[in-house]
């Protein structure tokens, strides 16, 4: 695996000849060896159409291509970092939460409404998150950012998971999502902070949740 956590806020990437990494621009902290950094204009491994799709969707977080031979350290804004390893499945993640990912992964964009129907569209309007989300598919590692750290919750057919939309970071697996309404105690006392709406994820997979309701 090319990415590993150094501590809760930094990852180390091993760069080898012939293999590329992609990272958020400005996320490089330090590096050793002969490594080059190039602004990426073709949207990672998804090519030109992937780039166009993300720009239309507002998901076009600037990337840079990392190549050469050496070691690179990445971090951004003091956010907590979590490395997620994909073994052929697809990760759904908000574009601005991507810190770095391996070039073996195919990048694309998905309309969230196609998973949650009309409720998926409502989710985007209510939570401020885009109606589109970035997808990474294949075999490789991804480093995502979050406030206050990330914890993993398994999703099983018998046990759907309900998440505050503002705390949602990413998910992968055979998962369906929809927005449901609920009345939380904060709403009862006039301190509503999103609990009136919950993101329900069902199926088989994993959801990553941050320990905060703050957006990046």
ZAKOLMAR-221841 format. One record per atom (N, C-alpha, C): residue in three letters; atom name; x, y, z. Coordinates in steps of 0.001 Angstrom, whole numbers. Example, Ala and Ser with C-alpha at 12.3 -4.5 7.8 and 13.67 -1.06 7.14 Angstrom:
2
  rest  atom       px       py       pz
   Ala     N    13190    -5690     7800
   Ala    CA    12300    -4500     7800
   Ala     C    13200    -3300     7800
   Ser     N    12850    -2250     7080
   Ser    CA    13670    -1060     7140
   Ser     C    12900       30     7870
This chain:
216
  rest  atom       px       py       pz
   Unk     N      841    -1186        0
   Unk    CA        0        0        0
   Unk     C      879     1240        0
   Unk     N      566     2203     -850
   Unk    CA     1403     3384    -1001
   Unk     C     1146     4434       67
   Unk     N       31     4353      795
   Unk    CA     -314     5354     1794
   Unk     C     -397     4707     3178
   Unk     N      164     5393     4171
   Unk    CA       10     4915     5545
   Unk     C      -49     6110     6481
   Unk     N     -747     5953     7577
   Unk    CA     -898     7025     8552
   Unk     C      373     7158     9388
   Unk     N      932     8360     9426
   Unk    CA     2083     8650    10292
   Unk     C     1579     8979    11692
   Unk     N      569     9831    11761
   Unk    CA     -146    10120    12997
   Unk     C    -1569    10491    12601
   Unk     N    -2333    11055    13503
   Unk    CA    -3742    11304    13218
   Unk     C    -3970    12401    12179
   Unk     N    -2918    13171    11847
   Unk    CA    -3110    14302    10944
   Unk     C    -2157    14310     9754
   Unk     N    -1436    13217     9543
   Unk    CA     -458    13177     8459
   Unk     C     -360    11774     7886
   Unk     N     -199    11696     6552
   Unk    CA       37    10399     5914
   Unk     C     1354    10444     5160
   Unk     N     1957     9274     5027
   Unk    CA     3194     9102     4284
   Unk     C     2874     8306     3018
   Unk     N     3363     8793     1888
   Unk    CA     3129     8122      613
   Unk     C     4448     7676       16
   Unk     N     4517     6414     -374
   Unk    CA     5692     5892    -1067
   Unk     C     5469     6012    -2568
   Unk     N     6341     6758    -3221
   Unk    CA     6225     6986    -4663
   Unk     C     7280     6148    -5374
   Unk     N     6861     5356    -6348
   Unk    CA     7792     4513    -7105
   Unk     C     7636     4814    -8585
   Unk     N     8703     4630    -9369
   Unk    CA     8643     4915   -10805
   Unk     C     7527     4120   -11488
   Unk     N     6806     4792   -12365
   Unk    CA     5758     4145   -13129
   Unk     C     4407     4101   -12442
   Unk     N     4328     4568   -11200
   Unk    CA     3055     4594   -10482
   Unk     C     2783     6005    -9977
   Unk     N     1574     6481   -10217
   Unk    CA     1215     7844    -9839
   Unk     C      346     7880    -8584
   Unk     N      452     8994    -7895
   Unk    CA     -464     9337    -6816
   Unk     C    -1144    10647    -7182
   Unk     N    -2312    10875    -6609
   Unk    CA    -2985    12160    -6758
   Unk     C    -3251    12717    -5375
   Unk     N    -3110    14029    -5231
   Unk    CA    -3374    14651    -3936
   Unk     C    -4044    15998    -4151
   Unk     N    -4661    16479    -3082
   Unk    CA    -5219    17827    -3118
   Unk     C    -4065    18820    -3213
   Unk     N    -4240    19818    -4041
   Unk    CA    -3175    20816    -4190
   Unk     C    -2930    21531    -2870
   Unk     N    -1658    21759    -2587
   Unk    CA    -1292    22425    -1352
   Unk     C    -1201    21503     -150
   Unk     N    -1388    20189     -372
   Unk    CA    -1389    19251      753
   Unk     C      -14    18663     1045
   Unk     N      967    18896      165
   Unk    CA     2307    18349      394
   Unk     C     2988    19108     1536
   Unk     N     3461    18370     2538
   Unk    CA     4136    18969     3690
   Unk     C     5654    18874     3566
   Unk     N     6140    17740     3069
   Unk    CA     7579    17514     2907
   Unk     C     7761    16295     2014
   Unk     N     8980    16161     1442
   Unk    CA     9243    14947      664
   Unk     C    10731    14651      629
   Unk     N    11060    13392      345
   Unk    CA    12431    12933      183
   Unk     C    12533    12231    -1165
   Unk     N    13672    12402    -1838
   Unk    CA    13877    11711    -3101
   Unk     C    13626    12592    -4310
   Unk     N    13526    11954    -5464
   Unk    CA    13284    12658    -6720
   Unk     C    11795    12548    -7059
   Unk     N    11046    13538    -6634
   Unk    CA     9589    13511    -6791
   Unk     C     9137    14785    -7499
   Unk     N     8206    14642    -8438
   Unk    CA     7672    15807    -9143
   Unk     C     6189    15983    -8820
   Unk     N     5741    17244    -8841
   Unk    CA     4351    17591    -8539
   Unk     C     3818    18431    -9702
   Unk     N     2752    17955   -10323
   Unk    CA     2219    18609   -11513
   Unk     C      731    18869   -11339
   Unk     N      267    20120   -11571
   Unk    CA    -1186    20364   -11517
   Unk     C    -1911    19433   -12469
   Unk     N    -2982    18839   -11995
   Unk    CA    -3709    17852   -12792
   Unk     C    -4919    18502   -13432
   Unk     N    -5018    18405   -14757
   Unk    CA    -6131    19027   -15475
   Unk     C    -7045    17995   -16113
   Unk     N    -6781    16704   -15877
   Unk    CA    -7604    15678   -16497
   Unk     C    -8358    14824   -15488
   Unk     N    -8487    15338   -14275
   Unk    CA    -9367    14674   -13321
   Unk     C    -8914    13321   -12844
   Unk     N    -7624    13154   -12515
   Unk    CA    -7168    11874   -11991
   Unk     C    -7254    10794   -13047
   Unk     N    -7563     9566   -12616
   Unk    CA    -7607     8436   -13530
   Unk     C    -8895     8385   -14338
   Unk     N    -9840     9281   -14064
   Unk    CA   -11108     9248   -14787
   Unk     C   -11048     9908   -16148
   Unk     N    -9961    10645   -16430
   Unk    CA    -9820    11266   -17734
   Unk     C   -10644    12532   -17872
   Unk     N   -10734    13023   -19098
   Unk    CA   -11348    14311   -19388
   Unk     C   -12827    14328   -19030
   Unk     N   -13562    13259   -19358
   Unk    CA   -14996    13250   -19085
   Unk     C   -15273    13276   -17579
   Unk     N   -14402    12615   -16827
   Unk    CA   -14553    12657   -15372
   Unk     C   -14360    14080   -14868
   Unk     N   -13367    14779   -15432
   Unk    CA   -13111    16153   -15030
   Unk     C   -14305    17032   -15356
   Unk     N   -14855    16893   -16566
   Unk    CA   -15999    17699   -16970
   Unk     C   -17192    17437   -16062
   Unk     N   -17419    16142   -15770
   Unk    CA   -18530    15783   -14894
   Unk     C   -18401    16409   -13526
   Unk     N   -17195    16428   -12968
   Unk    CA   -17011    16995   -11639
   Unk     C   -17139    18506   -11662
   Unk     N   -16707    19150   -12741
   Unk    CA   -16854    20601   -12812
   Unk     C   -18326    20988   -12896
   Unk     N   -19081    20252   -13674
   Unk    CA   -20516    20508   -13753
   Unk     C   -21165    20298   -12394
   Unk     N   -20677    19306   -11680
   Unk    CA   -21249    18948   -10380
   Unk     C   -20732    19806    -9240
   Unk     N   -19747    20663    -9500
   Unk    CA   -19146    21431    -8419
   Unk     C   -18251    20587    -7548
   Unk     N   -17771    19469    -8083
   Unk    CA   -16954    18541    -7316
   Unk     C   -15490    18606    -7744
   Unk     N   -15080    19682    -8394
   Unk    CA   -13751    19729    -8986
   Unk     C   -12720    20309    -8026
   Unk     N   -12438    19621    -6945
   Unk    CA   -11367    20031    -6048
   Unk     C   -10037    19897    -6783
   Unk     N    -9214    20973    -6818
   Unk    CA    -7954    20917    -7581
   Unk     C    -7037    19806    -7095
   Unk     N    -6503    19046    -8041
   Unk    CA    -5605    17944    -7727
   Unk     C    -4223    18200    -8295
   Unk     N    -3232    17495    -7778
   Unk    CA    -1918    17473    -8403
   Unk     C    -1480    16020    -8549
   Unk     N     -715    15768    -9605
   Unk    CA     -171    14445    -9866
   Unk     C     1209    14350    -9228
   Unk     N     1456    13265    -8519
   Unk    CA     2726    13052    -7829
   Unk     C     3409    11842    -8462
   Unk     N     4646    12038    -8966
   Unk    CA     5371    10970    -9644
   Unk     C     6841    11006    -9256
   Unk     N     7554     9901    -9520
   Unk    CA     8989     9848    -9273
   Unk     C     9370     8699    -8373
   Unk     N    10336     8969    -7508
   Unk    CA    10828     7943    -6589
   Unk     C    11185     8605    -5264
   Unk     N    10464     8244    -4216
   Unk    CA    10750     8847    -2923
   Unk     C     9588     8697    -1961
   Unk     N     9562     9567     -967
   Unk    CA     8544     9549       72
   Unk     C     7973    10956      219
   Unk     N     6646    11056      278
   Unk    CA     5979    12347      414
   Unk     C     5068    12309     1639
   Unk     N     5057    13406     2374
   Unk    CA     4184    13531     3541
   Unk     C     3074    14524     3220
   Unk     N     1828    14099     3478
   Unk    CA      669    14926     3172
   Unk     C     -135    15222     4437
   Unk     N     -700    16420     4476
   Unk    CA    -1623    16828     5525
   Unk     C    -2257    18127     5080
   Unk     N    -3355    18521     5716
   Unk    CA    -4008    19754     5266
   Unk     C    -4870    20331     6377
   Unk     N    -4591    21583     6725
   Unk    CA    -5440    22318     7649
   Unk     C    -5511    21766     9057
   Unk     N    -4624    20837     9404
   Unk    CA    -4686    20236    10724
   Unk     C    -5841    19269    10906
   Unk     N    -6492    18890     9789
   Unk    CA    -7610    17948     9880
   Unk     C    -7104    16545    10191
   Unk     N    -7948    15762    10823
   Unk    CA    -7629    14361    11047
   Unk     C    -7705    13603     9727
   Unk     N    -6866    12593     9602
   Unk    CA    -6763    11842     8354
   Unk     C    -7023    10359     8612
   Unk     N    -7748     9739     7704
   Unk    CA    -8027     8305     7779
   Unk     C    -7675     7676     6436
   Unk     N    -6915     6575     6459
   Unk    CA    -6598     5842     5232
   Unk     C    -7600     4701     5064
   Unk     N    -8238     4653     3903
   Unk    CA    -9218     3622     3569
   Unk     C    -8656     2789     2428
   Unk     N    -8654     1474     2578
   Unk    CA    -8144      581     1540
   Unk     C    -9309      -49      789
   Unk     N    -9298       97     -530
   Unk    CA   -10339     -482    -1380
   Unk     C    -9809    -1750    -2037
   Unk     N   -10638    -2756    -2101
   Unk    CA   -10245    -4033    -2708
   Unk     C   -11224    -4396    -3825
   Unk     N   -11405    -3459    -4749
   Unk    CA   -12267    -3708    -5895
   Unk     C   -13614    -3030    -5819
   Unk     N   -13981    -2480    -4663
   Unk    CA   -15272    -1826    -4550
   Unk     C   -15154     -329    -4791
   Unk     N   -16239      401    -4557
   Unk    CA   -16299     1835    -4850
   Unk     C   -16494     2625    -3569
   Unk     N   -15703     3683    -3422
   Unk    CA   -15842     4599    -2299
   Unk     C   -16585     5839    -2781
   Unk     N   -17607     6238    -2025
   Unk    CA   -18350     7468    -2298
   Unk     C   -17912     8497    -1264
   Unk     N   -17387     9624    -1703
   Unk    CA   -16798    10591     -769
   Unk     C   -16947    12000    -1326
   Unk     N   -17174    12969     -436
   Unk    CA   -17222    14362     -861
   Unk     C   -15832    14781    -1330
   Unk     N   -15771    15479    -2469
   Unk    CA   -14487    15785    -3101
   Unk     C   -13547    16562    -2184
   Unk     N   -14085    17503    -1410
   Unk    CA   -13197    18321     -574
   Unk     C   -12624    17552      607
   Unk     N   -13068    16302      796
   Unk    CA   -12511    15480     1879
   Unk     C   -11347    14620     1413
   Unk     N   -11047    14628      124
   Unk    CA    -9951    13822     -397
   Unk     C    -8621    14515     -117
   Unk     N    -7714    13802      539
   Unk    CA    -6361    14318      753
   Unk     C    -5420    13761     -304
   Unk     N    -5440    12444     -493
   Unk    CA    -4572    11790    -1482
   Unk     C    -5150    10422    -1802
   Unk     N    -4823     9907    -3004
   Unk    CA    -5253     8553    -3354
   Unk     C    -4332     8000    -4432
   Unk     N    -4286     6671    -4494
   Unk    CA    -3406     6009    -5443
   Unk     C    -3959     6091    -6867
   Unk     N    -3038     6183    -7828
   Unk    CA    -3420     6292    -9225
   Unk     C    -4024     5041    -9811
   Unk     N    -4012     3951    -9064
   Unk    CA    -4643     2714    -9530
   Unk     C    -6168     2801    -9457
   Unk     N    -6676     3795    -8765
   Unk    CA    -8115     3940    -8580
   Unk     C    -8734     4790    -9690
   Unk     N    -9888     4364   -10175
   Unk    CA   -10629     5085   -11206
   Unk     C   -11538     6109   -10545
   Unk     N   -11401     7363   -10957
   Unk    CA   -12175     8424   -10335
   Unk     C   -13345     8819   -11219
   Unk     N   -14478     9120   -10590
   Unk    CA   -15659     9531   -11340
   Unk     C   -16575    10376   -10481
   Unk     N   -17789    10615   -10992
   Unk    CA   -18782    11420   -10302
   Unk     C   -20123    10710   -10367
   Unk     N   -20877    10738    -9278
   Unk    CA   -22185    10120    -9267
   Unk     C   -23229    11100    -8760
   Unk     N   -24379    11104    -9423
   Unk    CA   -25511    11924    -9003
   Unk     C   -26183    11243    -7819
   Unk     N   -26172    11892    -6654
   Unk    CA   -26685    11245    -5456
   Unk     C   -28158    10899    -5564
   Unk     N   -28899    11632    -6371
   Unk    CA   -30312    11341    -6541
   Unk     C   -30556     9953    -7088
   Unk     N   -29569     9398    -7822
   Unk    CA   -29754     8073    -8405
   Unk     C   -29731     6989    -7349
   Unk     N   -29167     7292    -6172
   Unk    CA   -29197     6329    -5073
   Unk     C   -30414     6553    -4186
   Unk     N   -30715     7802    -3935
   Unk    CA   -31788     8083    -2993
   Unk     C   -33028     8668    -3620
   Unk     N   -33119     8681    -4963
   Unk    CA   -34278     9251    -5625
   Unk     C   -34441    10718    -5272
   Unk     N   -35679    11146    -5118
   Unk    CA   -35947    12537    -4769
   Unk     C   -35325    12892    -3434
   Unk     N   -35304    11933    -2510
   Unk    CA   -34749    12216    -1189
   Unk     C   -33253    12492    -1275
   Unk     N   -32582    11859    -2234
   Unk    CA   -31171    12152    -2429
   Unk     C   -30955    13595    -2837
   Unk     N   -31877    14123    -3646
   Unk    CA   -31794    15512    -4059
   Unk     C   -32082    16432    -2877
   Unk     N   -33078    16040    -2063
   Unk    CA   -33400    16830     -885
   Unk     C   -32211    16892       53
   Unk     N   -31502    15748      193
   Unk    CA   -30320    15699     1048
   Unk     C   -29326    16792      664
   Unk     N   -29087    16956     -631
   Unk    CA   -28144    17972    -1082
   Unk     C   -28602    19370     -745
   Unk     N   -29908    19619     -883
   Unk    CA   -30436    20940     -605
   Unk     C   -30410    21262      885
   Unk     N   -30752    20259     1706
   Unk    CA   -30878    20486     3144
   Unk     C   -29537    20587     3827
   Unk     N   -28596    19702     3464
   Unk    CA   -27338    19620     4201
   Unk     C   -26257    20534     3653
   Unk     N   -26443    21066     2453
   Unk    CA   -25403    21880     1858
   Unk     C   -24368    21070     1121
   Unk     N   -24464    19736     1167
   Unk    CA   -23569    18894      396
   Unk     C   -24082    18831    -1036
   Unk     N   -23174    18597    -1964
   Unk    CA   -23561    18590    -3361
   Unk     C   -24514    17461    -3697
   Unk     N   -25277    17655    -4785
   Unk    CA   -26130    16583    -5281
   Unk     C   -25285    15497    -5924
   Unk     N   -24038    15830    -6223
   Unk    CA   -23108    14876    -6804
   Unk     C   -22056    14523    -5761
   Unk     N   -21478    13358    -5908
   Unk    CA   -20383    12970    -5027
   Unk     C   -19286    12316    -5855
   Unk     N   -18064    12358    -5366
   Unk    CA   -16942    11757    -6077
   Unk     C   -16887    10257    -5775
   Unk     N   -16537     9476    -6779
   Unk    CA   -16369     8027    -6595
   Unk     C   -14935     7631    -6915
   Unk     N   -14411     6675    -6160
   Unk    CA   -13104     6075    -6414
   Unk     C   -13301     4563    -6412
   Unk     N   -12902     3919    -7493
   Unk    CA   -13196     2495    -7662
   Unk     C   -11939     1724    -8017
   Unk     N   -11802      513    -7450
   Unk    CA   -10689     -364    -7806
   Unk     C    -9931     -845    -6599
   Unk     N    -8639    -1073    -6798
   Unk    CA    -7763    -1552    -5732
   Unk     C    -6742     -459    -5418
   Unk     N    -6718      -19    -4175
   Unk    CA    -5774     1016    -3792
   Unk     C    -6200     1688    -2496
   Unk     N    -5416     2673    -2086
   Unk    CA    -5651     3360     -811
   Unk     C    -6059     4809    -1047
   Unk     N    -6895     5296     -141
   Unk    CA    -7396     6668     -179
   Unk     C    -7205     7283     1201
   Unk     N    -6740     8519     1266
   Unk    CA    -6656     9246     2530
   Unk     C    -7726    10331     2522
   Unk     N    -8649    10280     3508
   Unk    CA    -9712    11275     3599
   Unk     C    -9519    12110     4858
   Unk     N   -10094    13317     4845
   Unk    CA    -9948    14250     5955
   Unk     C   -11267    14419     6690
   Unk     N   -11170    14747     7980
   Unk    CA   -12369    14935     8792
   Unk     C   -12041    15785    10008
   Unk     N   -13092    16348    10603
   Unk    CA   -12947    17042    11875
   Unk     C   -12991    16042    13024
   Unk     N   -12037    16113    13913
   Unk    CA   -12107    15352    15151
   Unk     C   -11923    13866    15038
   Unk     N   -11437    13387    13902
   Unk    CA   -11223    11955    13742
   Unk     C   -12402    11264    13083
   Unk     N   -12171    10037    12624
   Unk    CA   -13170     9260    11890
   Unk     C   -13382     7922    12584
   Unk     N   -14627     7486    12664
   Unk    CA   -14881     6125    13127
   Unk     C   -15716     5395    12079
   Unk     N   -15557     4070    12053
   Unk    CA   -16193     3236    11046
   Unk     C   -17392     2505    11654
   Unk     N   -18494     2488    10912
   Unk    CA   -19683     1772    11365
   Unk     C   -20093      783    10274
   Unk     N   -20105     -522    10565
   Unk    CA   -20542    -1491     9561
   Unk     C   -22031    -1333     9250
   Unk     N   -22374    -1534     7999
   Unk    CA   -23767    -1516     7559
   Unk     C   -24133    -2937     7143
   Unk     N   -25189    -3490     7725
   Unk    CA   -25635    -4841     7393
   Unk     C   -27115    -4795     7027
   Unk     N   -27581    -5796     6270
   Unk    CA   -29000    -5810     5907
   Unk     C   -29927    -5773     7114
   Unk     N   -29497    -6363     8216
   Unk    CA   -30328    -6396     9418
   Unk     C   -30247    -5106    10231
   Unk     N   -29177    -4338    10017
   Unk    CA   -28962    -3145    10832
   Unk     C   -28570    -1941     9976
   Unk     N   -29560    -1209     9440
   Unk    CA   -29247       45     8750
   Unk     C   -28615     1040     9726
   Unk     N   -27862     1979     9204
   Unk    CA   -27196     2978    10038
   Unk     C   -27768     4349     9720
   Unk     N   -28073     5118    10762
   Unk    CA   -28571     6486    10603
   Unk     C   -27454     7450    11018
   Unk     N   -27163     8398    10151
   Unk    CA   -26042     9322    10363
   Unk     C   -26523    10752    10218
   Unk     N   -26057    11621    11101
   Unk    CA   -26280    13053    10895
   Unk     C   -25588    13440     9587
   Unk     N   -26296    14031     8629
   Unk    CA   -25675    14331     7327
   Unk     C   -24418    15183     7423
   Unk     N   -24341    16046     8433
   Unk    CA   -23160    16889     8569
   Unk     C   -21956    16104     9065
   Unk     N   -22188    14949     9696
   Unk    CA   -21087    14130    10209
   Unk     C   -20637    13077     9197
   Unk     N   -21400    12909     8126
   Unk    CA   -21062    11907     7105
   Unk     C   -19775    12286     6373
   Unk     N   -18883    11296     6191
   Unk    CA   -17634    11514     5453
   Unk     C   -17630    10734     4143
   Unk     N   -17896     9432     4214
   Unk    CA   -17820     8584     3018
   Unk     C   -18466     7241     3330
   Unk     N   -18698     6437     2283
   Unk    CA   -19132     5064     2487
   Unk     C   -18713     4213     1307
   Unk     N   -18670     2903     1497
   Unk    CA   -18422     1998      384
   Unk     C   -19185      709      610
   Unk     N   -19340      -55     -466
   Unk    CA   -20083    -1299     -416
   Unk     C   -21379    -1196    -1196
   Unk     N   -22208    -2226    -1085
   Unk    CA   -23509    -2259    -1746
   Unk     C   -24511    -1579     -821
   Unk     N   -24538     -246     -889
   Unk    CA   -25272      557       87
   Unk     C   -26262     1481     -621
   Unk     N   -27441     1595      -56
   Unk    CA   -28446     2545     -537
   Unk     C   -28604     3629      528
   Unk     N   -28877     4851       90
   Unk    CA   -29074     5915     1070
   Unk     C   -30363     6670      797
   Unk     N   -30942     7167     1858
   Unk    CA   -32111     8030     1724
   Unk     C   -32146     8967     2923
   Unk     N   -32822    10080     2758
   Unk    CA   -32944    11053     3838
   Unk     C   -34255    10811     4559
   Unk     N   -34189    10740     5875
   Unk    CA   -35409    10579     6660
   Unk     C   -35484    11707     7676
   Unk     N   -36675    12046     8057
   Unk    CA   -36854    13131     9019
   Unk     C   -37018    12555    10414
   Unk     N   -36487    13268    11388
   Unk    CA   -36590    12857    12781
   Unk     C   -36507    14108    13641
   Unk     N   -37095    14050    14800
   Unk    CA   -37080    15187    15709
   Unk     C   -36146    14892    16858
   Unk     N   -35036    15615    16928
   Unk    CA   -34069    15394    17993
   Unk     C   -34317    16323    19168
   Unk     N   -33667    16037    20283
   Unk    CA   -33891    16839    21480
   Unk     C   -33439    18270    21285
   Unk     N   -32434    18477    20410
   Unk    CA   -31961    19849    20199
   Unk     C   -33033    20695    19526
   Unk     N   -33814    20061    18671
   Unk    CA   -34896    20797    18024
   Unk     C   -35966    21165    19047
   Unk     N   -36161    20286    20031
   Unk    CA   -37168    20546    21051
   Unk     C   -36805    21773    21878
   Unk     N   -35516    22040    22049
   Unk    CA   -35100    23171    22882
   Unk     C   -34554    24314    22036
   Unk     N   -34823    24258    20729
   Unk    CA   -34431    25369    19873
   Unk     C   -32976    25370    19474
   Unk     N   -32316    24202    19530
   Unk    CA   -30903    24140    19172
   Unk     C   -30701    23162    18015
   Unk     N   -31589    23217    17048
   Unk    CA   -31512    22292    15914
   Unk     C   -30190    22407    15188
   Unk     N   -29543    21268    14910
   Unk    CA   -28255    21277    14213
   Unk     C   -28171    20154    13198
   Unk     N   -29318    19819    12590
   Unk    CA   -29301    18781    11581
   Unk     C   -30002    17511    12002
   Unk     N   -30302    17362    13311
   Unk    CA   -30921    16127    13771
   Unk     C   -32336    15944    13245
   Unk     N   -32930    17028    12701
   Unk    CA   -34261    16894    12125
   Unk     C   -34215    16036    10865
   Unk     N   -33021    15844    10302
   Unk    CA   -32846    15006     9121
   Unk     C   -31725    14004     9391
   Unk     N   -31964    12763     9017
   Unk    CA   -30948    11730     9180
   Unk     C   -30713    11055     7844
   Unk     N   -29457    10720     7585
   Unk    CA   -29116     9967     6393
   Unk     C   -29147     8490     6761
   Unk     N   -30065     7748     6145
   Unk    CA   -30201     6320     6424
   Unk     C   -29461     5517     5365
   Unk     N   -28520     4677     5792
   Unk    CA   -27752     3835     4881
   Unk     C   -28076     2378     5171
   Unk     N   -28455     1651     4126
   Unk    CA   -28834      254     4308
   Unk     C   -28138     -603     3259
   Unk     N   -28012    -1887     3544
   Unk    CA   -27358    -2804     2629
   Unk     C   -26172    -3482     3292
   Unk     N   -25070    -3588     2549
   Unk    CA   -23846    -4220     3039
   Unk     C   -22664    -3307     2763
   Unk     N   -21965    -2870     3796
   Unk    CA   -20813    -2008     3553
   Unk     C   -20325    -1350     4826
   Unk     N   -19744     -173     4661
   Unk    CA   -19149      561     5774
   Unk     C   -19371     2050     5554
   Unk     N   -19716     2759     6615
   Unk    CA   -19830     4212     6547
   Unk     C   -18800     4824     7492
   Unk     N   -18206     5919     7051
   Unk    CA   -17193     6637     7824
   Unk     C   -17806     7941     8314
   Unk     N   -17733     8147     9629
   Unk    CA   -18402     9272    10264
   Unk     C   -17373    10082    11048
   Unk     N   -17432    11409    10937
   Unk    CA   -16493    12229    11687
   Unk     C   -17084    12584    13043
   Unk     N   -16189    12880    13986
   Unk    CA   -16605    13181    15355
   Unk     C   -16922    14660    15517
   Unk     N   -17706    15191    14568
   Unk    CA   -18039    16614    14580
   Unk     C   -19131    16843    13552
   Unk     N   -19851    17949    13710
   Unk    CA   -20842    18326    12706
   Unk     C   -20336    19486    11842
   Unk     N   -19062    19832    11993
   Unk    CA   -18489    20926    11210
   Unk     C   -18137    20466     9809
   Unk     N   -18352    21356     8830
   Unk    CA   -17921    21070     7469
   Unk     C   -16475    21506     7298
   Unk     N   -15768    20916     6345
   Unk    CA   -14368    21291     6090
   Unk     C   -14321    22676     5462
